Amino acid sequence: IDPNQGCKMDAIKVYCNMETGETCVKATIHRLSKPNVLLDICRSSV
């Protein structure tokens, strides 16, 4: 799922079981060494 439908760098992976109505978003912590890098990359791709 890409929350802003722009930069794919901020997309998240989800699992949906349509038969049972089950959904799952696995939480993981990822820290960037340079937090503004992702923002700059996303801005340049729009």
N, C-alpha and C positions, 0 to 999 in steps of 0.2 A: 504494500500500500504506500503510495506516495502522497503524503498529507497536503502538499501544496501544488501538486501536479506540475512541478517545475524541475528542480534539480533532483536527480535520482539518488544523490548522496545521502539524503535524509529519509529515504524510504525505509519501511520496516517490513519484516517477514511475518506473516500470520498464517494460521492453519484454520480452516473452516470445514466442519463436517455437516453438510447440508441435510443429511438424513436425520441426524439427532439434534441439530441446532447447536452443536458444540463449536465454540471458537476458542482459540488460544493465541495469545501474544506472549512469547517468551521474553522476559525482561533480562537484559544484559547491560552491564556497565562498560562503557567504552569512553576512555578519556583521550582527548587529542592533546598532543604536545603543544600545538599552537591552535587554540580554540577558534580564532578568527579565520583560519585557513578554509574551513568548510563554508563559512559564510561568503568569503571571497569567491570560491569556486562556484557556488550556487548562483551568485549574482552574475558572474560572467557567462553562465550557460543559458540565461533567460533572454 
